[in-house]
Amino acid sequence: MPASGISKIGVLGIGTMGSGIAQVAATSGFDTIVVDVSDEVVGKGLERINKSLDKLVASYEKSEGKRGLSKEVRDQAAARLKGSSKVDDLLDRDLIIEAVFEDYDIKAQVFRELDKKGFNRLLATNTSSISITRLASNYHDPAHFMGMHFMNPVPLQPGVEIIRGLLTGDEMYHTIVALCQDLGKTPIPAEDKAGFGINRMFIPFVNEAARVVEEGIMSVEDADKTTLCLGHKMGPISTMDYVGLDVIVAVCEVLEAEFGSPYKATALLKRLVEAGYLGMKTGKGFYIYEKDKEPYVNPAVARYRIK
């Protein structure tokens, strides 16, 4: 029995974060169901998970077992994982982890729906910035509601930021700490303040990188090289494209509302989101992503300047 006492996990949302969370849960031995709005969306998400598992198997074989997953573990994980477009399939779960878009109204709606359908177990949100206490107000039992902010890419990043709301109970907190350990993750406690800890530090950094580009201080490529000296594997511009520029702007807005204009998203970030250039998931962001080609700088970004 896992240390957390949990055996069945549900994940709501099969985007980049949801698929990663579902993959880690299944790989760690949990009976896992991941749900999204349609069979088509779920199918694409499961395909993404299978490709990720295959990469881990390839890494395992190449490293002679030092990294990745064996084919046996991969097959066992795939057998534990199911996808569905029906929210009702989540109602028997010990824990549901919500991983829909970073928007209060969208998240509140899904929590109210679960509440209406009679879900009465543990509920966690993967929000990266929205108040846990505010989100918990949409669930009948805020003592059993908590934040679990996974890092991207979930299968590779070891940390999970865990956030108690004002009414989160001790039992819920200790269960989530144990669950992180069951998942092979390191729990990182933070208080329920805008941006919590990680994004409170991370967002100003990447937002300022965008400002350095838009002011013509550095090119996109050179701004991305600056973090090599810090030991980062990915530069700040590439990181924003990977996370999703819409997500970055959404978190900026939460921080700005709480702390003021220093957290305001740069004009270039806003313009890219308005144009539908959201990063890797749309094939265009600061960089252009085309199949079988190395990413290259978006010409629209290269010419955009604010003096």
Order of alpha helices (4+ residues) and beta strands (2+ residues): beta-alpha-beta-alpha-alpha-beta-beta-alpha-beta-alpha-beta-beta-alpha-beta-alpha-alpha-alpha-alpha-alpha-beta-beta-alpha
